[in-house]
Amino acid sequence: MAKRAVRKKDHKKEISVLKQKDEFKSRNAKRIFFIFLDIIILVSFALAIYFTLIMDYTRVILFLVLGSLLLLFFIMRKLVKQKR
């Protein structure tokens, strides 16, 4: 009987450790995804400035819209998190 109780406890501990590892991996994946989105925002605004200097205004609008939409996504996500 005692061995079964010990095995159940060990099994529960292993499951909780696996859940923690899974959560850590998902948080790390989210972090990498949002870092990638930050880089895209910075590059799009930098390209918009560059294309403004060489007077290619269609590309300026394209990159400003892209960067603004991603920035709006971050702002809306933060507002939704704060309301919870």
mmCIF file as gemmi writes it, N, C-alpha and C atoms, coordinates in Angstrom:
data_model
loop_
_atom_site.group_PDB
_atom_site.id
_atom_site.type_symbol
_atom_site.label_atom_id
_atom_site.label_alt_id
_atom_site.label_comp_id
_atom_site.label_asym_id
_atom_site.label_entity_id
_atom_site.label_seq_id
_atom_site.pdbx_PDB_ins_code
_atom_site.Cartn_x
_atom_site.Cartn_y
_atom_site.Cartn_z
_atom_site.occupancy
_atom_site.B_iso_or_equiv
_atom_site.pdbx_formal_charge
_atom_site.auth_seq_id
_atom_site.auth_asym_id
_atom_site.pdbx_PDB_model_num
ATOM 1 N N . MET Axp A 1 ? 0.813 -1.2 0 1 0 ? 1 A 1
ATOM 2 C CA . MET Axp A 1 ? 0 0 0 1 0 ? 1 A 1
ATOM 3 C C . MET Axp A 1 ? 0.854 1.261 0 1 0 ? 1 A 1
ATOM 4 N N . ALA Axp A 2 ? 1.9 1.253 0.806 1 0 ? 2 A 1
ATOM 5 C CA . ALA Axp A 2 ? 2.729 2.441 0.933 1 0 ? 2 A 1
ATOM 6 C C . ALA Axp A 2 ? 3.441 2.756 -0.374 1 0 ? 2 A 1
ATOM 7 N N . LYS Axp A 3 ? 3.828 1.719 -1.097 1 0 ? 3 A 1
ATOM 8 C CA . LYS Axp A 3 ? 4.513 1.937 -2.368 1 0 ? 3 A 1
ATOM 9 C C . LYS Axp A 3 ? 3.596 2.615 -3.376 1 0 ? 3 A 1
ATOM 10 N N . ARG Axp A 4 ? 2.336 2.222 -3.383 1 0 ? 4 A 1
ATOM 11 C CA . ARG Axp A 4 ? 1.385 2.847 -4.301 1 0 ? 4 A 1
ATOM 12 C C . ARG Axp A 4 ? 1.213 4.328 -3.996 1 0 ? 4 A 1
ATOM 13 N N . ALA Axp A 5 ? 1.132 4.668 -2.735 1 0 ? 5 A 1
ATOM 14 C CA . ALA Axp A 5 ? 0.962 6.076 -2.349 1 0 ? 5 A 1
ATOM 15 C C . ALA Axp A 5 ? 2.174 6.887 -2.779 1 0 ? 5 A 1
ATOM 16 N N . VAL Axp A 6 ? 3.35 6.319 -2.612 1 0 ? 6 A 1
ATOM 17 C CA . VAL Axp A 6 ? 4.573 7.018 -3.014 1 0 ? 6 A 1
ATOM 18 C C . VAL Axp A 6 ? 4.604 7.186 -4.526 1 0 ? 6 A 1
ATOM 19 N N . ARG Axp A 7 ? 4.206 6.152 -5.251 1 0 ? 7 A 1
ATOM 20 C CA . ARG Axp A 7 ? 4.2 6.226 -6.714 1 0 ? 7 A 1
ATOM 21 C C . ARG Axp A 7 ? 3.218 7.296 -7.198 1 0 ? 7 A 1
ATOM 22 N N . LYS Axp A 8 ? 2.061 7.382 -6.582 1 0 ? 8 A 1
ATOM 23 C CA . LYS Axp A 8 ? 1.078 8.395 -6.972 1 0 ? 8 A 1
ATOM 24 C C . LYS Axp A 8 ? 1.618 9.796 -6.719 1 0 ? 8 A 1
ATOM 25 N N . LYS Axp A 9 ? 2.283 9.982 -5.574 1 0 ? 9 A 1
ATOM 26 C CA . LYS Axp A 9 ? 2.843 11.3 -5.27 1 0 ? 9 A 1
ATOM 27 C C . LYS Axp A 9 ? 3.925 11.66 -6.275 1 0 ? 9 A 1
ATOM 28 N N . ASP Axp A 10 ? 4.793 10.685 -6.592 1 0 ? 10 A 1
ATOM 29 C CA . ASP Axp A 10 ? 5.851 10.946 -7.57 1 0 ? 10 A 1
ATOM 30 C C . ASP Axp A 10 ? 5.256 11.26 -8.935 1 0 ? 10 A 1
ATOM 31 N N . HIS Axp A 11 ? 4.205 10.557 -9.277 1 0 ? 11 A 1
ATOM 32 C CA . HIS Axp A 11 ? 3.554 10.788 -10.565 1 0 ? 11 A 1
ATOM 33 C C . HIS Axp A 11 ? 2.962 12.196 -10.623 1 0 ? 11 A 1
ATOM 34 N N . LYS Axp A 12 ? 2.339 12.621 -9.543 1 0 ? 12 A 1
ATOM 35 C CA . LYS Axp A 12 ? 1.772 13.97 -9.499 1 0 ? 12 A 1
ATOM 36 C C . LYS Axp A 12 ? 2.863 15.024 -9.594 1 0 ? 12 A 1
ATOM 37 N N . LYS Axp A 13 ? 3.992 14.763 -8.923 1 0 ? 13 A 1
ATOM 38 C CA . LYS Axp A 13 ? 5.109 15.711 -8.995 1 0 ? 13 A 1
ATOM 39 C C . LYS Axp A 13 ? 5.65 15.798 -10.417 1 0 ? 13 A 1
ATOM 40 N N . GLU Axp A 14 ? 5.773 14.657 -11.079 1 0 ? 14 A 1
ATOM 41 C CA . GLU Axp A 14 ? 6.275 14.653 -12.449 1 0 ? 14 A 1
ATOM 42 C C . GLU Axp A 14 ? 5.333 15.409 -13.376 1 0 ? 14 A 1
ATOM 43 N N . ILE Axp A 15 ? 4.049 15.239 -13.182 1 0 ? 15 A 1
ATOM 44 C CA . ILE Axp A 15 ? 3.072 15.946 -14.01 1 0 ? 15 A 1
ATOM 45 C C . ILE Axp A 15 ? 3.173 17.45 -13.787 1 0 ? 15 A 1
ATOM 46 N N . SER Axp A 16 ? 3.325 17.885 -12.542 1 0 ? 16 A 1
ATOM 47 C CA . SER Axp A 16 ? 3.428 19.318 -12.28 1 0 ? 16 A 1
ATOM 48 C C . SER Axp A 16 ? 4.716 19.893 -12.854 1 0 ? 16 A 1
ATOM 49 N N . VAL Axp A 17 ? 5.8 19.117 -12.799 1 0 ? 17 A 1
ATOM 50 C CA . VAL Axp A 17 ? 7.065 19.584 -13.391 1 0 ? 17 A 1
ATOM 51 C C . VAL Axp A 17 ? 6.921 19.699 -14.904 1 0 ? 17 A 1
ATOM 52 N N . LEU Axp A 18 ? 6.273 18.736 -15.517 1 0 ? 18 A 1
ATOM 53 C CA . LEU Axp A 18 ? 6.064 18.791 -16.963 1 0 ? 18 A 1
ATOM 54 C C . LEU Axp A 18 ? 5.185 19.981 -17.356 1 0 ? 18 A 1
ATOM 55 N N . LYS Axp A 19 ? 4.166 20.267 -16.557 1 0 ? 19 A 1
ATOM 56 C CA . LYS Axp A 19 ? 3.31 21.424 -16.826 1 0 ? 19 A 1
ATOM 57 C C . LYS Axp A 19 ? 4.108 22.722 -16.717 1 0 ? 19 A 1
ATOM 58 N N . GLN Axp A 20 ? 4.973 22.813 -15.707 1 0 ? 20 A 1
ATOM 59 C CA . GLN Axp A 20 ? 5.794 24.006 -15.54 1 0 ? 20 A 1
ATOM 60 C C . GLN Axp A 20 ? 6.743 24.183 -16.723 1 0 ? 20 A 1
ATOM 61 N N . LYS Axp A 21 ? 7.341 23.087 -17.188 1 0 ? 21 A 1
ATOM 62 C CA . LYS Axp A 21 ? 8.235 23.167 -18.347 1 0 ? 21 A 1
ATOM 63 C C . LYS Axp A 21 ? 7.465 23.598 -19.589 1 0 ? 21 A 1
ATOM 64 N N . ASP Axp A 22 ? 6.261 23.082 -19.741 1 0 ? 22 A 1
ATOM 65 C CA . ASP Axp A 22 ? 5.421 23.437 -20.883 1 0 ? 22 A 1
ATOM 66 C C . ASP Axp A 22 ? 5.059 24.922 -20.856 1 0 ? 22 A 1
ATOM 67 N N . GLU Axp A 23 ? 4.687 25.417 -19.673 1 0 ? 23 A 1
ATOM 68 C CA . GLU Axp A 23 ? 4.357 26.841 -19.538 1 0 ? 23 A 1
ATOM 69 C C . GLU Axp A 23 ? 5.573 27.707 -19.821 1 0 ? 23 A 1
ATOM 70 N N . PHE Axp A 24 ? 6.737 27.279 -19.367 1 0 ? 24 A 1
ATOM 71 C CA . PHE Axp A 24 ? 7.962 28.037 -19.616 1 0 ? 24 A 1
ATOM 72 C C . PHE Axp A 24 ? 8.256 28.104 -21.112 1 0 ? 24 A 1
ATOM 73 N N . LYS Axp A 25 ? 8.089 26.991 -21.807 1 0 ? 25 A 1
ATOM 74 C CA . LYS Axp A 25 ? 8.327 26.975 -23.25 1 0 ? 25 A 1
ATOM 75 C C . LYS Axp A 25 ? 7.34 27.873 -23.985 1 0 ? 25 A 1
ATOM 76 N N . SER Axp A 26 ? 6.073 27.859 -23.567 1 0 ? 26 A 1
ATOM 77 C CA . SER Axp A 26 ? 5.086 28.7 -24.246 1 0 ? 26 A 1
ATOM 78 C C . SER Axp A 26 ? 5.351 30.179 -23.979 1 0 ? 26 A 1
ATOM 79 N N . ARG Axp A 27 ? 5.759 30.515 -22.733 1 0 ? 27 A 1
ATOM 80 C CA . ARG Axp A 27 ? 6.104 31.916 -22.443 1 0 ? 27 A 1
ATOM 81 C C . ARG Axp A 27 ? 7.314 32.35 -23.251 1 0 ? 27 A 1
ATOM 82 N N . ASN Axp A 28 ? 8.279 31.457 -23.38 1 0 ? 28 A 1
ATOM 83 C CA . ASN Axp A 28 ? 9.476 31.788 -24.143 1 0 ? 28 A 1
ATOM 84 C C . ASN Axp A 28 ? 9.141 31.979 -25.623 1 0 ? 28 A 1
ATOM 85 N N . ALA Axp A 29 ? 8.265 31.153 -26.155 1 0 ? 29 A 1
ATOM 86 C CA . ALA Axp A 29 ? 7.845 31.287 -27.553 1 0 ? 29 A 1
ATOM 87 C C . ALA Axp A 29 ? 7.1 32.603 -27.768 1 0 ? 29 A 1
ATOM 88 N N . LYS Axp A 30 ? 6.235 32.97 -26.822 1 0 ? 30 A 1
ATOM 89 C CA . LYS Axp A 30 ? 5.527 34.254 -26.922 1 0 ? 30 A 1
ATOM 90 C C . LYS Axp A 30 ? 6.503 35.413 -26.883 1 0 ? 30 A 1
ATOM 91 N N . ARG Axp A 31 ? 7.478 35.322 -25.988 1 0 ? 31 A 1
ATOM 92 C CA . ARG Axp A 31 ? 8.476 36.385 -25.858 1 0 ? 31 A 1
ATOM 93 C C . ARG Axp A 31 ? 9.233 36.572 -27.163 1 0 ? 31 A 1
ATOM 94 N N . ILE Axp A 32 ? 9.645 35.477 -27.786 1 0 ? 32 A 1
ATOM 95 C CA . ILE Axp A 32 ? 10.376 35.554 -29.05 1 0 ? 32 A 1
ATOM 96 C C . ILE Axp A 32 ? 9.483 36.141 -30.145 1 0 ? 32 A 1
ATOM 97 N N . PHE Axp A 33 ? 8.219 35.736 -30.179 1 0 ? 33 A 1
ATOM 98 C CA . PHE Axp A 33 ? 7.281 36.255 -31.177 1 0 ? 33 A 1
ATOM 99 C C . PHE Axp A 33 ? 7.122 37.764 -31.043 1 0 ? 33 A 1
ATOM 100 N N . PHE Axp A 34 ? 6.956 38.253 -29.81 1 0 ? 34 A 1
ATOM 101 C CA . PHE Axp A 34 ? 6.756 39.684 -29.628 1 0 ? 34 A 1
ATOM 102 C C . PHE Axp A 34 ? 8.033 40.48 -29.846 1 0 ? 34 A 1
ATOM 103 N N . ILE Axp A 35 ? 9.183 39.897 -29.58 1 0 ? 35 A 1
ATOM 104 C CA . ILE Axp A 35 ? 10.444 40.556 -29.928 1 0 ? 35 A 1
ATOM 105 C C . ILE Axp A 35 ? 10.538 40.702 -31.437 1 0 ? 35 A 1
ATOM 106 N N . PHE Axp A 36 ? 10.156 39.654 -32.153 1 0 ? 36 A 1
ATOM 107 C CA . PHE Axp A 36 ? 10.151 39.703 -33.614 1 0 ? 36 A 1
ATOM 108 C C . PHE Axp A 36 ? 9.211 40.791 -34.124 1 0 ? 36 A 1
ATOM 109 N N . LEU Axp A 37 ? 8.033 40.917 -33.522 1 0 ? 37 A 1
ATOM 110 C CA . LEU Axp A 37 ? 7.098 41.981 -33.925 1 0 ? 37 A 1
ATOM 111 C C . LEU Axp A 37 ? 7.674 43.368 -33.624 1 0 ? 37 A 1
ATOM 112 N N . ASP Axp A 38 ? 8.365 43.512 -32.494 1 0 ? 38 A 1
ATOM 113 C CA . ASP Axp A 38 ? 9.012 44.795 -32.189 1 0 ? 38 A 1
ATOM 114 C C . ASP Axp A 38 ? 10.037 45.163 -33.251 1 0 ? 38 A 1
ATOM 115 N N . ILE Axp A 39 ? 10.802 44.196 -33.662 1 0 ? 39 A 1
ATOM 116 C CA . ILE Axp A 39 ? 11.815 44.456 -34.696 1 0 ? 39 A 1
ATOM 117 C C . ILE Axp A 39 ? 11.145 44.869 -36.002 1 0 ? 39 A 1
ATOM 118 N N . ILE Axp A 40 ? 10.035 44.215 -36.351 1 0 ? 40 A 1
ATOM 119 C CA . ILE Axp A 40 ? 9.323 44.582 -37.576 1 0 ? 40 A 1
ATOM 120 C C . ILE Axp A 40 ? 8.808 46.015 -37.487 1 0 ? 40 A 1
ATOM 121 N N . ILE Axp A 41 ? 8.293 46.41 -36.335 1 0 ? 41 A 1
ATOM 122 C CA . ILE Axp A 41 ? 7.803 47.782 -36.162 1 0 ? 41 A 1
ATOM 123 C C . ILE Axp A 41 ? 8.938 48.778 -36.344 1 0 ? 41 A 1
ATOM 124 N N . LEU Axp A 42 ? 10.059 48.527 -35.698 1 0 ? 42 A 1
ATOM 125 C CA . LEU Axp A 42 ? 11.195 49.449 -35.812 1 0 ? 42 A 1
ATOM 126 C C . LEU Axp A 42 ? 11.711 49.542 -37.242 1 0 ? 42 A 1
ATOM 127 N N . VAL Axp A 43 ? 11.827 48.412 -37.9 1 0 ? 43 A 1
ATOM 128 C CA . VAL Axp A 43 ? 12.315 48.417 -39.282 1 0 ? 43 A 1
ATOM 129 C C . VAL Axp A 43 ? 11.328 49.124 -40.202 1 0 ? 43 A 1
ATOM 130 N N . SER Axp A 44 ? 10.04 48.92 -40.005 1 0 ? 44 A 1
ATOM 131 C CA . SER Axp A 44 ? 9.066 49.566 -40.887 1 0 ? 44 A 1
ATOM 132 C C . SER Axp A 44 ? 9.076 51.081 -40.718 1 0 ? 44 A 1
ATOM 133 N N . PHE Axp A 45 ? 9.21 51.568 -39.482 1 0 ? 45 A 1
ATOM 134 C CA . PHE Axp A 45 ? 9.29 53.015 -39.301 1 0 ? 45 A 1
ATOM 135 C C . PHE Axp A 45 ? 10.608 53.572 -39.847 1 0 ? 45 A 1
ATOM 136 N N . ALA Axp A 46 ? 11.691 52.83 -39.703 1 0 ? 46 A 1
ATOM 137 C CA . ALA Axp A 46 ? 12.967 53.278 -40.264 1 0 ? 46 A 1
ATOM 138 C C . ALA Axp A 46 ? 12.9 53.317 -41.788 1 0 ? 46 A 1
ATOM 139 N N . LEU Axp A 47 ? 12.282 52.32 -42.388 1 0 ? 47 A 1
ATOM 140 C CA . LEU Axp A 47 ? 12.136 52.323 -43.842 1 0 ? 47 A 1
ATOM 141 C C . LEU Axp A 47 ? 11.216 53.449 -44.309 1 0 ? 47 A 1
ATOM 142 N N . ALA Axp A 48 ? 10.199 53.752 -43.532 1 0 ? 48 A 1
ATOM 143 C CA . ALA Axp A 48 ? 9.319 54.869 -43.888 1 0 ? 48 A 1
ATOM 144 C C . ALA Axp A 48 ? 10.101 56.18 -43.901 1 0 ? 48 A 1
ATOM 145 N N . ILE Axp A 49 ? 10.958 56.365 -42.916 1 0 ? 49 A 1
ATOM 146 C CA . ILE Axp A 49 ? 11.799 57.573 -42.887 1 0 ? 49 A 1
ATOM 147 C C . ILE Axp A 49 ? 12.744 57.594 -44.081 1 0 ? 49 A 1
ATOM 148 N N . TYR Axp A 50 ? 13.349 56.447 -44.375 1 0 ? 50 A 1
ATOM 149 C CA . TYR Axp A 50 ? 14.27 56.369 -45.506 1 0 ? 50 A 1
ATOM 150 C C . TYR Axp A 50 ? 13.564 56.696 -46.819 1 0 ? 50 A 1
ATOM 151 N N . PHE Axp A 51 ? 12.381 56.096 -47.046 1 0 ? 51 A 1
ATOM 152 C CA . PHE Axp A 51 ? 11.672 56.347 -48.294 1 0 ? 51 A 1
ATOM 153 C C . PHE Axp A 51 ? 11.121 57.769 -48.362 1 0 ? 51 A 1
ATOM 154 N N . THR Axp A 52 ? 10.935 58.41 -47.219 1 0 ? 52 A 1
ATOM 155 C CA . THR Axp A 52 ? 10.566 59.823 -47.227 1 0 ? 52 A 1
ATOM 156 C C . THR Axp A 52 ? 11.721 60.657 -47.762 1 0 ? 52 A 1
ATOM 157 N N . LEU Axp A 53 ? 12.922 60.3 -47.376 1 0 ? 53 A 1
ATOM 158 C CA . LEU Axp A 53 ? 14.093 61.047 -47.832 1 0 ? 53 A 1
ATOM 159 C C . LEU Axp A 53 ? 14.338 60.893 -49.33 1 0 ? 53 A 1
ATOM 160 N N . ILE Axp A 54 ? 14.041 59.72 -49.881 1 0 ? 54 A 1
ATOM 161 C CA . ILE Axp A 54 ? 14.245 59.552 -51.317 1 0 ? 54 A 1
ATOM 162 C C . ILE Axp A 54 ? 12.957 59.809 -52.109 1 0 ? 54 A 1
ATOM 163 N N . MET Axp A 55 ? 11.93 60.285 -51.432 1 0 ? 55 A 1
ATOM 164 C CA . MET Axp A 55 ? 10.68 60.743 -52.026 1 0 ? 55 A 1
ATOM 165 C C . MET Axp A 55 ? 9.904 59.653 -52.77 1 0 ? 55 A 1
ATOM 166 N N . ASP Axp A 56 ? 9.815 58.475 -52.187 1 0 ? 56 A 1
ATOM 167 C CA . ASP Axp A 56 ? 8.979 57.405 -52.715 1 0 ? 56 A 1
ATOM 168 C C . ASP Axp A 56 ? 7.798 57.253 -51.754 1 0 ? 56 A 1
ATOM 169 N N . TYR Axp A 57 ? 6.796 58.083 -51.965 1 0 ? 57 A 1
ATOM 170 C CA . TYR Axp A 57 ? 5.734 58.244 -50.974 1 0 ? 57 A 1
ATOM 171 C C . TYR Axp A 57 ? 4.764 57.06 -50.892 1 0 ? 57 A 1
ATOM 172 N N . THR Axp A 58 ? 4.656 56.273 -51.949 1 0 ? 58 A 1
ATOM 173 C CA . THR Axp A 58 ? 3.774 55.099 -51.856 1 0 ? 58 A 1
ATOM 174 C C . THR Axp A 58 ? 4.347 54.084 -50.857 1 0 ? 58 A 1
ATOM 175 N N . ARG Axp A 59 ? 5.648 53.9 -50.887 1 0 ? 59 A 1
ATOM 176 C CA . ARG Axp A 59 ? 6.267 52.978 -49.933 1 0 ? 59 A 1
ATOM 177 C C . ARG Axp A 59 ? 6.258 53.55 -48.519 1 0 ? 59 A 1
ATOM 178 N N . VAL Axp A 60 ? 6.341 54.868 -48.407 1 0 ? 60 A 1
ATOM 179 C CA . VAL Axp A 60 ? 6.245 55.507 -47.086 1 0 ? 60 A 1
ATOM 180 C C . VAL Axp A 60 ? 4.901 55.167 -46.458 1 0 ? 60 A 1
ATOM 181 N N . ILE Axp A 61 ? 3.842 55.326 -47.224 1 0 ? 61 A 1
ATOM 182 C CA . ILE Axp A 61 ? 2.504 55.04 -46.713 1 0 ? 61 A 1
ATOM 183 C C . ILE Axp A 61 ? 2.376 53.565 -46.352 1 0 ? 61 A 1
ATOM 184 N N . LEU Axp A 62 ? 2.904 52.698 -47.213 1 0 ? 62 A 1
ATOM 185 C CA . LEU Axp A 62 ? 2.843 51.26 -46.956 1 0 ? 62 A 1
ATOM 186 C C . LEU Axp A 62 ? 3.525 50.889 -45.631 1 0 ? 62 A 1
ATOM 187 N N . PHE Axp A 63 ? 4.735 51.375 -45.419 1 0 ? 63 A 1
ATOM 188 C CA . PHE Axp A 63 ? 5.462 51.032 -44.203 1 0 ? 63 A 1
ATOM 189 C C . PHE Axp A 63 ? 4.894 51.719 -42.962 1 0 ? 63 A 1
ATOM 190 N N . LEU Axp A 64 ? 4.362 52.929 -43.129 1 0 ? 64 A 1
ATOM 191 C CA . LEU Axp A 64 ? 3.723 53.576 -41.982 1 0 ? 64 A 1
ATOM 192 C C . LEU Axp A 64 ? 2.458 52.841 -41.555 1 0 ? 64 A 1
ATOM 193 N N . VAL Axp A 65 ? 1.686 52.377 -42.523 1 0 ? 65 A 1
ATOM 194 C CA . VAL Axp A 65 ? 0.473 51.617 -42.197 1 0 ? 65 A 1
ATOM 195 C C . VAL Axp A 65 ? 0.844 50.303 -41.512 1 0 ? 65 A 1
ATOM 196 N N . LEU Axp A 66 ? 1.845 49.624 -42.035 1 0 ? 66 A 1
ATOM 197 C CA . LEU Axp A 66 ? 2.277 48.358 -41.438 1 0 ? 66 A 1
ATOM 198 C C . LEU Axp A 66 ? 2.75 48.554 -39.992 1 0 ? 66 A 1
ATOM 199 N N . GLY Axp A 67 ? 3.623 49.516 -39.777 1 0 ? 67 A 1
ATOM 200 C CA . GLY Axp A 67 ? 4.117 49.78 -38.429 1 0 ? 67 A 1
ATOM 201 C C . GLY Axp A 67 ? 3.027 50.246 -37.486 1 0 ? 67 A 1
ATOM 202 N N . SER Axp A 68 ? 2.124 51.066 -37.992 1 0 ? 68 A 1
ATOM 203 C CA . SER Axp A 68 ? 1.037 51.571 -37.146 1 0 ? 68 A 1
ATOM 204 C C . SER Axp A 68 ? 0.059 50.47 -36.744 1 0 ? 68 A 1
ATOM 205 N N . LEU Axp A 69 ? -0.227 49.565 -37.661 1 0 ? 69 A 1
ATOM 206 C CA . LEU Axp A 69 ? -1.128 48.459 -37.33 1 0 ? 69 A 1
ATOM 207 C C . LEU Axp A 69 ? -0.524 47.542 -36.265 1 0 ? 69 A 1
ATOM 208 N N . LEU Axp A 70 ? 0.758 47.259 -36.397 1 0 ? 70 A 1
ATOM 209 C CA . LEU Axp A 70 ? 1.407 46.422 -35.382 1 0 ? 70 A 1
ATOM 210 C C . LEU Axp A 70 ? 1.464 47.137 -34.042 1 0 ? 70 A 1
ATOM 211 N N . LEU Axp A 71 ? 1.738 48.432 -34.068 1 0 ? 71 A 1
ATOM 212 C CA . LEU Axp A 71 ? 1.763 49.208 -32.829 1 0 ? 71 A 1
ATOM 213 C C . LEU Axp A 71 ? 0.376 49.26 -32.199 1 0 ? 71 A 1
ATOM 214 N N . LEU Axp A 72 ? -0.644 49.398 -33.015 1 0 ? 72 A 1
ATOM 215 C CA . LEU Axp A 72 ? -2.022 49.391 -32.518 1 0 ? 72 A 1
ATOM 216 C C . LEU Axp A 72 ? -2.368 48.045 -31.891 1 0 ? 72 A 1
ATOM 217 N N . PHE Axp A 73 ? -1.864 46.967 -32.481 1 0 ? 73 A 1
ATOM 218 C CA . PHE Axp A 73 ? -2.071 45.641 -31.912 1 0 ? 73 A 1
ATOM 219 C C . PHE Axp A 73 ? -1.489 45.555 -30.501 1 0 ? 73 A 1
ATOM 220 N N . PHE Axp A 74 ? -0.279 46.067 -30.308 1 0 ? 74 A 1
ATOM 221 C CA . PHE Axp A 74 ? 0.344 46.055 -28.984 1 0 ? 74 A 1
ATOM 222 C C . PHE Axp A 74 ? -0.454 46.885 -27.981 1 0 ? 74 A 1
ATOM 223 N N . ILE Axp A 75 ? -0.905 48.048 -28.405 1 0 ? 75 A 1
ATOM 224 C CA . ILE Axp A 75 ? -1.657 48.925 -27.509 1 0 ? 75 A 1
ATOM 225 C C . ILE Axp A 75 ? -2.98 48.277 -27.114 1 0 ? 75 A 1
ATOM 226 N N . MET Axp A 76 ? -3.69 47.714 -28.079 1 0 ? 76 A 1
ATOM 227 C CA . MET Axp A 76 ? -4.974 47.069 -27.778 1 0 ? 76 A 1
ATOM 228 C C . MET Axp A 76 ? -4.777 45.855 -26.87 1 0 ? 76 A 1
ATOM 229 N N . ARG Axp A 77 ? -3.711 45.101 -27.101 1 0 ? 77 A 1
ATOM 230 C CA . ARG Axp A 77 ? -3.424 43.931 -26.269 1 0 ? 77 A 1
ATOM 231 C C . ARG Axp A 77 ? -3.162 44.359 -24.827 1 0 ? 77 A 1
ATOM 232 N N . LYS Axp A 78 ? -2.423 45.446 -24.654 1 0 ? 78 A 1
ATOM 233 C CA . LYS Axp A 78 ? -2.125 45.935 -23.31 1 0 ? 78 A 1
ATOM 234 C C . LYS Axp A 78 ? -3.392 46.435 -22.617 1 0 ? 78 A 1
ATOM 235 N N . LEU Axp A 79 ? -4.272 47.132 -23.355 1 0 ? 79 A 1
ATOM 236 C CA . LEU Axp A 79 ? -5.519 47.604 -22.778 1 0 ? 79 A 1
ATOM 237 C C . LEU Axp A 79 ? -6.424 46.45 -22.35 1 0 ? 79 A 1
ATOM 238 N N . VAL Axp A 80 ? -6.47 45.414 -23.151 1 0 ? 80 A 1
ATOM 239 C CA . VAL Axp A 80 ? -7.299 44.258 -22.812 1 0 ? 80 A 1
ATOM 240 C C . VAL Axp A 80 ? -6.739 43.565 -21.571 1 0 ? 80 A 1
ATOM 241 N N . LYS Axp A 81 ? -5.416 43.467 -21.487 1 0 ? 81 A 1
ATOM 242 C CA . LYS Axp A 81 ? -4.795 42.856 -20.301 1 0 ? 81 A 1
ATOM 243 C C . LYS Axp A 81 ? -5.093 43.65 -19.035 1 0 ? 81 A 1
ATOM 244 N N . GLN Axp A 82 ? -5.088 44.985 -19.132 1 0 ? 82 A 1
ATOM 245 C CA . GLN Axp A 82 ? -5.327 45.818 -17.963 1 0 ? 82 A 1
ATOM 246 C C . GLN Axp A 82 ? -6.774 45.705 -17.485 1 0 ? 82 A 1
ATOM 247 N N . LYS Axp A 83 ? -7.716 45.487 -18.388 1 0 ? 83 A 1
ATOM 248 C CA . LYS Axp A 83 ? -9.124 45.378 -18.014 1 0 ? 83 A 1
ATOM 249 C C . LYS Axp A 83 ? -9.43 44.073 -17.296 1 0 ? 83 A 1
ATOM 250 N N . ARG Axp A 84 ? -8.595 43.058 -17.502 1 0 ? 84 A 1
ATOM 251 C CA . ARG Axp A 84 ? -8.817 41.765 -16.836 1 0 ? 84 A 1
ATOM 252 C C . ARG Axp A 84 ? -8.46 41.842 -15.427 1 0 ? 84 A 1
